[in-house]
Amino acid sequence: MFKKLVSLTLLSAFANIAIADEASVKKAVEAIYPKIKVESVTKTPYAGLYEVFMGGQIIYTDEKMTFLIAEGRLVDTKTKKDITGERMEELTKIDFASLPLNQAIKVVKGNGSRKLVVFSDVDCPYCKRLEQNELTNITDVTIYTFLYPIAQLHPDSANKSKSIWCASNRVKAWEDWILNNQLPKTTGSCDVPLEKIGELARSIGVTSTPTLIFADGKRMLGAQPYKEIERAMIAAAKK
């Protein structure tokens, strides 16, 4: 019993030391970069490295903050796993259930049993490539598309988004445009949630289109091959 108590005491002490180290690293980083929010600091099992998640990216440092590794990838040589990539997936997960899906265009394919969210700019060529070459190969999914015009790149995207959103048949208008480059000939006036979608995108760190979000909260950037999207959807369904 005494040995067990000693063991528990030691484990507790080590845990407190680790927490203290992480807290001191966080404090040191914040002192150097006071304008960037430090989301988390976690000690890794690799050579005394600390993982620091800040400004939407992972950087690495030591307990004394004597160096920084930025925009690098930490790879486990034994397993060949991209540790940085896996951690980014976890740290940038989104609560899918909290997304305001009523502000998205809802397209049901097949039985619609699976769910996928896409942030799309109507004038983004990669968004069109995603829709035309990849998503056309996927079925049994409900796709929620948030119209997210990026004015700096596509000045007329907001107007086209409004035209599509206010069409009498929103789904048809979206598919006519994204697949055939045909905008609605006539549209009415309506409340368009572009500002709300912009706020949502900024709050969850969506900075480019297309950005896909799966049911497990993980995201994928760009017009990835449909097999990769399908693989991610299967993985999401298992969780």
C-alpha positions as CSV (number, residue, x, y, z in Angstrom):
1,M,0.0,0.0,0.0
2,F,2.9,2.3,0.9
3,K,4.6,1.7,-2.4
4,K,1.4,2.4,-4.3
5,L,0.9,5.7,-2.5
6,V,4.5,6.7,-3.2
7,S,4.0,5.8,-6.9
8,L,0.9,7.9,-7.1
9,T,2.6,10.8,-5.4
10,L,5.5,10.6,-7.9
11,L,3.1,10.5,-10.8
12,S,1.2,13.5,-9.5
13,A,4.5,15.4,-9.0
14,F,5.6,14.6,-12.6
15,A,2.3,15.7,-13.9
16,N,2.5,19.0,-12.1
17,I,6.0,19.6,-13.4
18,A,4.8,19.0,-16.9
19,I,1.9,21.4,-16.4
20,A,4.3,24.0,-15.0
21,D,6.6,23.6,-17.9
22,E,3.8,24.0,-20.4
23,A,2.6,27.1,-18.5
24,S,6.0,28.6,-18.5
25,V,6.5,28.0,-22.2
26,K,3.1,29.6,-22.9
27,K,4.1,32.6,-20.9
28,A,7.4,32.9,-22.7
29,V,5.7,32.7,-26.1
30,E,3.1,35.3,-25.2
31,A,5.8,37.6,-24.0
32,I,7.5,37.6,-27.4
33,Y,4.3,37.5,-29.5
34,P,1.8,39.5,-27.3
35,K,-0.6,40.1,-30.3
36,I,-1.0,36.5,-31.2
37,K,-3.3,34.3,-29.1
38,V,-1.6,31.1,-27.9
39,E,-4.4,28.4,-28.0
40,S,-2.4,25.6,-26.4
41,V,1.0,24.3,-25.4
42,T,1.7,20.6,-25.3
43,K,4.9,18.8,-24.5
44,T,5.8,16.2,-27.2
45,P,7.7,12.9,-26.7
46,Y,10.3,14.1,-29.1
47,A,13.7,15.6,-27.9
48,G,12.1,18.0,-25.4
49,L,10.0,19.8,-28.0
50,Y,6.9,21.7,-27.1
51,E,4.1,22.0,-29.5
52,V,2.6,25.5,-29.5
53,F,-0.7,26.1,-31.4
54,M,-1.1,29.8,-32.2
55,G,-2.3,31.9,-35.0
56,G,-3.8,28.9,-36.7
57,Q,-0.5,27.1,-37.0
58,I,1.7,24.8,-35.0
59,I,5.2,25.8,-34.0
60,Y,7.8,24.0,-31.9
61,T,10.2,25.3,-29.2
62,D,12.1,24.0,-26.2
63,E,11.4,24.7,-22.5
64,K,13.7,27.8,-22.5
65,M,12.3,29.2,-25.7
66,T,15.8,29.3,-27.2
67,F,14.6,28.5,-30.7
68,L,11.4,28.3,-32.8
69,I,10.6,25.8,-35.6
70,A,7.9,27.4,-37.7
71,E,6.2,26.0,-40.9
72,G,8.0,22.7,-40.4
73,R,6.7,19.1,-40.2
74,L,7.4,16.8,-37.3
75,V,7.5,13.2,-38.6
76,D,7.9,10.1,-36.6
77,T,10.7,8.1,-38.3
78,K,9.5,4.8,-37.0
79,T,5.9,5.0,-38.0
80,K,6.4,7.6,-40.9
81,K,3.4,9.5,-39.5
82,D,3.1,13.2,-40.1
83,I,2.7,14.2,-36.4
84,T,2.2,17.9,-37.3
85,G,-0.5,17.0,-39.8
86,E,-2.4,14.7,-37.4
87,R,-2.2,17.3,-34.6
88,M,-3.5,20.1,-36.9
89,E,-6.5,17.9,-37.8
90,E,-7.3,17.5,-34.1
91,L,-6.6,21.1,-33.1
92,T,-8.7,22.6,-36.0
93,K,-11.7,20.3,-35.6
94,I,-15.0,22.0,-35.9
95,D,-18.2,21.2,-34.0
96,F,-20.3,20.1,-37.0
97,A,-23.5,20.3,-35.1
98,S,-23.0,24.0,-34.3
99,L,-22.8,25.0,-38.0
100,P,-25.8,27.1,-39.1
101,L,-26.8,24.8,-42.0
102,N,-29.9,26.9,-42.7
103,Q,-27.5,29.5,-44.2
104,A,-26.2,27.0,-46.7
105,I,-27.5,25.6,-50.0
106,K,-28.6,22.0,-49.4
107,V,-28.1,19.5,-52.1
108,V,-29.2,15.9,-51.5
109,K,-27.6,13.1,-53.5
110,G,-28.8,9.5,-53.4
111,N,-30.2,8.7,-49.9
112,G,-28.4,11.8,-48.4
113,S,-27.3,9.8,-45.4
114,R,-23.9,11.3,-45.1
115,K,-23.1,15.0,-44.5
116,L,-20.5,17.3,-46.0
117,V,-20.1,21.1,-45.7
118,V,-18.3,23.1,-48.4
119,F,-17.3,26.7,-48.2
120,S,-17.3,27.9,-51.8
121,D,-16.7,31.1,-53.8
122,V,-18.8,31.1,-56.9
123,D,-15.9,32.5,-59.1
124,C,-13.3,30.2,-57.6
125,P,-12.0,27.9,-60.4
126,Y,-10.9,25.2,-57.8
127,C,-14.5,25.2,-56.4
128,K,-15.8,24.5,-59.9
129,R,-13.3,21.8,-60.4
130,L,-14.3,20.2,-57.1
131,E,-18.0,20.2,-58.1
132,Q,-17.5,19.2,-61.7
133,N,-14.8,16.6,-61.4
134,E,-15.0,15.2,-57.8
135,L,-18.3,15.7,-56.1
136,T,-20.2,14.4,-59.1
137,N,-18.6,11.0,-58.3
138,I,-19.9,10.9,-54.8
139,T,-23.4,9.8,-53.8
140,D,-25.6,9.1,-50.7
141,V,-24.6,12.5,-49.2
142,T,-26.2,15.8,-48.3
143,I,-23.9,18.6,-49.2
144,Y,-24.3,22.0,-47.5
145,T,-22.6,24.8,-49.5
146,F,-21.9,28.1,-47.8
147,L,-21.5,30.8,-50.3
148,Y,-18.3,32.5,-49.3
149,P,-17.2,35.2,-51.8
150,I,-13.6,36.4,-51.4
151,A,-13.8,40.0,-52.8
152,Q,-10.1,40.5,-53.0
153,L,-9.9,37.7,-55.6
154,H,-13.3,37.8,-57.2
155,P,-15.0,41.3,-57.1
156,D,-18.2,40.1,-58.7
157,S,-18.6,37.0,-56.6
158,A,-20.9,38.6,-54.0
159,N,-23.4,39.7,-56.7
160,K,-23.5,36.3,-58.3
161,S,-23.9,34.7,-54.9
162,K,-26.9,36.9,-54.1
163,S,-28.4,36.1,-57.5
164,I,-28.1,32.3,-56.8
165,W,-29.4,32.6,-53.2
166,C,-32.4,34.6,-54.1
167,A,-33.4,32.4,-57.1
168,S,-36.8,30.7,-56.9
169,N,-35.0,27.3,-57.0
170,R,-31.8,27.8,-55.1
171,V,-30.4,24.3,-55.7
172,K,-31.1,24.4,-59.4
173,A,-29.5,27.9,-59.6
174,W,-26.4,26.7,-57.8
175,E,-26.0,23.6,-60.0
176,D,-26.7,25.6,-63.2
177,W,-23.9,28.0,-62.3
178,I,-21.3,25.7,-60.8
179,L,-21.7,23.0,-63.5
180,N,-22.8,25.0,-66.6
181,N,-21.8,28.6,-65.9
182,Q,-25.4,29.8,-66.2
183,L,-26.8,32.3,-63.8
184,P,-30.5,32.7,-63.1
185,K,-32.2,35.0,-65.7
186,T,-34.5,36.5,-63.1
187,T,-34.2,36.6,-59.3
188,G,-36.1,38.3,-56.6
189,S,-34.8,40.2,-53.6
190,C,-34.2,38.4,-50.3
191,D,-32.0,38.4,-47.2
192,V,-28.6,37.0,-48.1
193,P,-26.5,35.7,-45.3
194,L,-23.1,36.5,-46.8
195,E,-22.0,38.7,-43.9
196,K,-23.0,36.0,-41.4
197,I,-21.2,33.4,-43.4
198,G,-18.1,35.6,-43.5
199,E,-18.2,35.9,-39.7
200,L,-18.6,32.2,-39.4
201,A,-15.7,31.5,-41.7
202,R,-13.4,33.8,-39.8
203,S,-14.4,32.4,-36.4
204,I,-13.5,28.8,-37.5
205,G,-10.4,29.7,-39.5
206,V,-11.7,29.2,-43.0
207,T,-9.5,31.3,-45.2
208,S,-9.6,29.8,-48.6
209,T,-12.0,28.0,-51.0
210,P,-13.0,25.3,-51.4
211,T,-12.8,24.2,-47.8
212,L,-14.6,20.9,-46.9
213,I,-15.8,20.0,-43.4
214,F,-16.7,16.4,-42.6
215,A,-19.2,15.1,-40.0
216,D,-16.4,14.4,-37.5
217,G,-15.3,18.0,-37.7
218,K,-12.2,17.5,-39.7
219,R,-11.5,19.7,-42.7
220,M,-9.9,19.3,-46.1
221,L,-8.6,22.1,-48.3
222,G,-8.8,22.4,-52.0
223,A,-10.2,20.4,-54.9
224,Q,-8.9,17.0,-53.6
225,P,-9.6,13.8,-55.6
226,Y,-13.0,12.3,-54.9
227,K,-11.4,9.1,-53.6
228,E,-9.7,11.1,-50.8
229,I,-13.0,12.8,-50.0
230,E,-14.8,9.5,-50.0
231,R,-12.1,8.1,-47.7
232,A,-12.5,11.0,-45.3
233,M,-16.3,10.6,-45.3
234,I,-16.0,6.9,-44.5
235,A,-13.7,7.7,-41.6
236,A,-16.0,10.4,-40.3
237,A,-19.0,7.9,-40.3
238,K,-17.1,5.6,-38.1
239,K,-16.8,8.2,-35.3
